[in-house]
């Protein structure tokens, strides 16, 4: 994925819908790639096509990101839950993509602490090993910070947690991102690479 340009204020200049519509109307050549839909997937496709030198256009009926992309969890996670299923390849791929996003859009991605309550010795061992493997697989792209929390730290962090889960817990870090800002930055980068985005 190409690096994305951080959004800079109000929609103006070459990024405005009016300017992009004028560019579309003035076009006399056929496009190599036409993307229908201005959500996360469409934005990524039009950017990829434009940076590869294709004449690309994206058409969106509503606001950019108004469909499925508007329901994002805003998490950039590496697929920790897939470790329990033994899907190491999928976890590696997700962690690699998370590292790419952190490198390409560092202003839009931040660490997010997550707490996993444990009940009993087996649960503690399972999470210690699993989260340790997760952190190891992440390598240099990790939001390092796995640690065990005492019952007092768990109660302080999550005061309304149900009693059976108020024992020890593990904290680990994953990522959170500004999905709307990333979408707009991706679309702007596509325009900068020569795409028409309406």
DRENVEXBA-85108 format. One record per residue (C-alpha): residue in one letter; x, y, z. Coordinates in nm, 4 decimals. Layout:
% DRENVEXBA-85108
pt residu A, px X, py Y, pz Z .
...
END
This chain:
% DRENVEXBA-85108
pt residu X, px 0.0000, py 0.0000, pz 0.0000 .
pt residu X, px 0.1289, py 0.3460, pz -0.0795 .
pt residu X, px 0.1770, py 0.5969, pz 0.1988 .
pt residu X, px -0.1290, py 0.8095, pz 0.2662 .
pt residu X, px -0.1360, py 1.1846, pz 0.3063 .
pt residu X, px -0.2920, py 1.3088, pz 0.6273 .
pt residu X, px -0.6138, py 1.5073, pz 0.5728 .
pt residu X, px -0.5588, py 1.8812, pz 0.5856 .
pt residu X, px -0.8700, py 2.0712, pz 0.6898 .
pt residu X, px -1.1803, py 2.1293, pz 0.4860 .
pt residu X, px -1.2407, py 1.9719, pz 0.1485 .
pt residu X, px -1.0910, py 2.2244, pz -0.0921 .
pt residu X, px -0.8913, py 2.2590, pz -0.4081 .
pt residu X, px -0.8337, py 1.9474, pz -0.6132 .
pt residu X, px -1.0027, py 1.7293, pz -0.3497 .
pt residu X, px -1.3444, py 1.8954, pz -0.3598 .
pt residu X, px -1.6310, py 1.7109, pz -0.5238 .
pt residu X, px -1.6830, py 2.0030, pz -0.7607 .
pt residu X, px -1.3221, py 1.9891, pz -0.8808 .
pt residu X, px -1.3285, py 1.6114, pz -0.9103 .
pt residu X, px -1.6591, py 1.6227, pz -1.0997 .
pt residu X, px -1.5072, py 1.8788, pz -1.3381 .
pt residu X, px -1.2066, py 1.6483, pz -1.3898 .
pt residu X, px -1.4430, py 1.3593, pz -1.4656 .
pt residu X, px -1.6486, py 1.5677, pz -1.7098 .
pt residu X, px -1.3340, py 1.6945, pz -1.8847 .
pt residu X, px -1.1962, py 1.3442, pz -1.9294 .
pt residu X, px -1.1993, py 1.2280, pz -2.2924 .
pt residu X, px -1.0034, py 0.9040, pz -2.2512 .
pt residu X, px -1.1350, py 0.5747, pz -2.1211 .
pt residu X, px -1.0433, py 0.4732, pz -1.7672 .
pt residu X, px -0.8504, py 0.1507, pz -1.7119 .
pt residu X, px -1.0179, py 0.0957, pz -1.3753 .
pt residu X, px -1.3598, py 0.2138, pz -1.2575 .
pt residu X, px -1.4407, py 0.1556, pz -0.8911 .
pt residu X, px -1.8005, py 0.1798, pz -0.7723 .
pt residu X, px -1.8226, py 0.2590, pz -0.4021 .
pt residu X, px -1.6209, py 0.4973, pz -0.1880 .
pt residu X, px -1.5725, py 0.2932, pz 0.1251 .
pt residu X, px -1.2489, py 0.1493, pz 0.2608 .
pt residu X, px -1.2210, py -0.1219, pz -0.0046 .
pt residu X, px -1.3000, py 0.1080, pz -0.2960 .
pt residu X, px -1.0548, py 0.3709, pz -0.1693 .
pt residu X, px -0.7793, py 0.1127, pz -0.1387 .
pt residu X, px -0.8450, py -0.0241, pz -0.4868 .
pt residu X, px -0.8463, py 0.3167, pz -0.6566 .
pt residu X, px -0.5258, py 0.4194, pz -0.4760 .
pt residu X, px -0.3533, py 0.0948, pz -0.5703 .
pt residu X, px -0.4576, py 0.1313, pz -0.9350 .
pt residu X, px -0.3495, py 0.4963, pz -0.9518 .
pt residu X, px -0.0037, py 0.4395, pz -0.8015 .
pt residu X, px 0.0494, py 0.1542, pz -1.0489 .
pt residu X, px -0.0100, py 0.3982, pz -1.3337 .
pt residu X, px -0.3618, py 0.2964, pz -1.4331 .
pt residu X, px -0.6136, py 0.5629, pz -1.5286 .
pt residu X, px -0.8526, py 0.5130, pz -1.2401 .
pt residu X, px -1.1802, py 0.6640, pz -1.1241 .
pt residu X, px -1.3993, py 0.6029, pz -0.8214 .
pt residu X, px -1.7700, py 0.6869, pz -0.8094 .
pt residu X, px -1.9665, py 0.7098, pz -0.4842 .
pt residu X, px -2.3384, py 0.7841, pz -0.4692 .
pt residu X, px -2.3427, py 0.9014, pz -0.1062 .
pt residu X, px -2.0795, py 1.0303, pz 0.1346 .
pt residu X, px -1.7470, py 0.8498, pz 0.1291 .
pt residu X, px -1.7480, py 0.5727, pz 0.3869 .
pt residu X, px -2.1227, py 0.5989, pz 0.4540 .
pt residu X, px -2.1983, py 0.2298, pz 0.3939 .
pt residu X, px -2.0302, py -0.0709, pz 0.5522 .
pt residu X, px -1.7171, py 0.1303, pz 0.6340 .
pt residu X, px -1.9186, py 0.3474, pz 0.8737 .
pt residu X, px -1.9618, py 0.0466, pz 1.1051 .
pt residu X, px -1.5899, py -0.0098, pz 1.1631 .
pt residu X, px -1.4754, py -0.1245, pz 1.5074 .
pt residu X, px -1.1822, py 0.1165, pz 1.4658 .
pt residu X, px -0.9487, py -0.1610, pz 1.5791 .
pt residu X, px -0.6269, py -0.2460, pz 1.4013 .
pt residu X, px -0.5747, py -0.5836, pz 1.5581 .
pt residu X, px -0.3435, py -0.8619, pz 1.4661 .
pt residu X, px -0.5971, py -1.1418, pz 1.5019 .
pt residu X, px -0.5093, py -1.2570, pz 1.8538 .
pt residu X, px -0.8261, py -1.4682, pz 1.8755 .
pt residu X, px -0.7091, py -1.6758, pz 1.5783 .
pt residu X, px -0.4129, py -1.8059, pz 1.7796 .
pt residu X, px -0.6458, py -2.0326, pz 1.9784 .
pt residu X, px -0.7626, py -2.1793, pz 1.6463 .
pt residu X, px -0.4033, py -2.2431, pz 1.5392 .
pt residu X, px -0.4274, py -2.0034, pz 1.2445 .
pt residu X, px -0.0720, py -1.8741, pz 1.2799 .
pt residu X, px -0.0443, py -1.7732, pz 0.9127 .
pt residu X, px -0.3529, py -1.5525, pz 0.9387 .
pt residu X, px -0.2212, py -1.3913, pz 1.2580 .
pt residu X, px 0.1163, py -1.3220, pz 1.0921 .
pt residu X, px -0.0558, py -1.1663, pz 0.7913 .
pt residu X, px -0.2786, py -0.9461, pz 1.0092 .
pt residu X, px 0.0201, py -0.8336, pz 1.2158 .
pt residu X, px 0.2199, py -0.7519, pz 0.9003 .
pt residu X, px -0.0684, py -0.5423, pz 0.7662 .
pt residu X, px -0.1027, py -0.3652, pz 1.1007 .
pt residu X, px 0.2692, py -0.2772, pz 1.0848 .
pt residu X, px 0.2241, py -0.1442, pz 0.7284 .
pt residu X, px -0.0623, py 0.0773, pz 0.8427 .
pt residu X, px 0.1401, py 0.2066, pz 1.1380 .
pt residu X, px 0.4293, py 0.2879, pz 0.9055 .
pt residu X, px 0.2156, py 0.4521, pz 0.6340 .
pt residu X, px -0.0254, py 0.6482, pz 0.8539 .
pt residu X, px 0.1388, py 0.6913, pz 1.1956 .
pt residu X, px -0.0682, py 0.9982, pz 1.2849 .
pt residu X, px -0.3898, py 0.7975, pz 1.2460 .
pt residu X, px -0.2971, py 0.4860, pz 1.4474 .
pt residu X, px -0.2446, py 0.4686, pz 1.8220 .
pt residu X, px -0.1983, py 0.1920, pz 2.0787 .
pt residu X, px -0.5021, py 0.0715, pz 2.2707 .
pt residu X, px -0.4712, py -0.1216, pz 2.5962 .
pt residu X, px -0.7007, py -0.4234, pz 2.6238 .
pt residu X, px -0.7644, py -0.6196, pz 2.9426 .
pt residu X, px -0.8351, py -0.9936, pz 2.9419 .
pt residu X, px -0.9640, py -1.1227, pz 3.2781 .
pt residu X, px -0.8451, py -1.4688, pz 3.3795 .
pt residu X, px -1.0139, py -1.7177, pz 3.6092 .
pt residu X, px -0.7971, py -1.9963, pz 3.7449 .
pt residu X, px -0.4452, py -2.1186, pz 3.6800 .
pt residu X, px -0.5184, py -2.2740, pz 3.3395 .
pt residu X, px -0.6696, py -1.9492, pz 3.2129 .
pt residu X, px -0.3666, py -1.7502, pz 3.3329 .
pt residu X, px -0.1240, py -1.9922, pz 3.1676 .
pt residu X, px -0.3222, py -1.9978, pz 2.8435 .
pt residu X, px -0.3253, py -1.6193, pz 2.8118 .
pt residu X, px 0.0375, py -1.5755, pz 2.9200 .
pt residu X, px 0.1540, py -1.8195, pz 2.6513 .
pt residu X, px -0.0905, py -1.6991, pz 2.3849 .
pt residu X, px -0.0221, py -1.3289, pz 2.4318 .
pt residu X, px 0.3520, py -1.3967, pz 2.4488 .
pt residu X, px 0.3351, py -1.5743, pz 2.1119 .
pt residu X, px 0.1235, py -1.2909, pz 1.9735 .
pt residu X, px 0.3794, py -1.0317, pz 2.0818 .
pt residu X, px 0.6642, py -1.2430, pz 1.9420 .
pt residu X, px 0.4892, py -1.2840, pz 1.6047 .
pt residu X, px 0.4331, py -0.9077, pz 1.5862 .
pt residu X, px 0.8069, py -0.8409, pz 1.6022 .
pt residu X, px 0.9096, py -0.4810, pz 1.5471 .
pt residu X, px 0.5559, py -0.3863, pz 1.4385 .
pt residu X, px 0.4175, py -0.4609, pz 1.7841 .
pt residu X, px 0.2510, py -0.2298, pz 2.0300 .
pt residu X, px 0.4598, py -0.3961, pz 2.3014 .
pt residu X, px 0.3176, py -0.3907, pz 2.6491 .
pt residu X, px 0.1917, py -0.7307, pz 2.7636 .
pt residu X, px 0.1685, py -0.7556, pz 3.1394 .
pt residu X, px -0.0168, py -0.9255, pz 3.4203 .
pt residu X, px -0.2490, py -0.7129, pz 3.6321 .
pt residu X, px -0.3166, py -0.7742, pz 3.9995 .
pt residu X, px -0.6775, py -0.7976, pz 4.1228 .
pt residu X, px -0.6463, py -0.4417, pz 4.2617 .
pt residu X, px -0.5250, py -0.3114, pz 3.9243 .
pt residu X, px -0.8110, py -0.4923, pz 3.7483 .
pt residu X, px -1.0701, py -0.3351, pz 3.9822 .
pt residu X, px -0.9127, py 0.0084, pz 3.9346 .
pt residu X, px -0.9105, py -0.0244, pz 3.5543 .
pt residu X, px -1.2576, py -0.1805, pz 3.5213 .
pt residu X, px -1.4578, py -0.0935, pz 3.8353 .
pt residu X, px -1.7861, py -0.2476, pz 3.7130 .
pt residu X, px -1.6391, py -0.5851, pz 3.6172 .
pt residu X, px -1.8444, py -0.8810, pz 3.7463 .
pt residu X, px -1.7005, py -1.0483, pz 4.0579 .
pt residu X, px -1.5805, py -1.3780, pz 3.9041 .
pt residu X, px -1.3542, py -1.1794, pz 3.6702 .
pt residu X, px -1.2033, py -0.9470, pz 3.9321 .
pt residu X, px -0.9012, py -1.1702, pz 3.9845 .
pt residu X, px -0.5848, py -1.1273, pz 3.7886 .
pt residu X, px -0.5880, py -1.0313, pz 3.4236 .
pt residu X, px -0.3524, py -0.9621, pz 3.1380 .
pt residu X, px -0.3122, py -0.6335, pz 2.9590 .
pt residu X, px -0.1940, py -0.6278, pz 2.6009 .
pt residu X, px -0.1821, py -0.3633, pz 2.3336 .
pt residu X, px -0.3399, py -0.3629, pz 1.9943 .
pt residu X, px -0.4140, py -0.0698, pz 1.7695 .
pt residu X, px -0.6952, py 0.1742, pz 1.7148 .
pt residu X, px -0.7300, py 0.4083, pz 1.4193 .
pt residu X, px -0.9348, py 0.7000, pz 1.2932 .
pt residu X, px -1.1200, py 0.5178, pz 1.0162 .
pt residu X, px -1.2761, py 0.8277, pz 0.8600 .
pt residu X, px -0.9485, py 1.0195, pz 0.8504 .
pt residu X, px -0.7722, py 0.7180, pz 0.6975 .
pt residu X, px -1.0424, py 0.6850, pz 0.4318 .
pt residu X, px -1.0200, py 1.0526, pz 0.3352 .
pt residu X, px -0.6386, py 1.0404, pz 0.3397 .
pt residu X, px -0.6453, py 0.7344, pz 0.1125 .
pt residu X, px -0.8820, py 0.9047, pz -0.1315 .
pt residu X, px -0.6677, py 1.2192, pz -0.1329 .
pt residu X, px -0.3584, py 1.0103, pz -0.2000 .
pt residu X, px -0.5408, py 0.8472, pz -0.4918 .
pt residu X, px -0.6226, py 1.1921, pz -0.6334 .
pt residu X, px -0.2589, py 1.2966, pz -0.5873 .
pt residu X, px -0.1592, py 0.9837, pz -0.7830 .
pt residu X, px -0.3881, py 1.0853, pz -1.0710 .
pt residu X, px -0.7203, py 0.9181, pz -0.9904 .
pt residu X, px -1.0557, py 1.0914, pz -1.0256 .
pt residu X, px -1.2710, py 1.0487, pz -0.7148 .
pt residu X, px -1.6350, py 1.1615, pz -0.7228 .
END
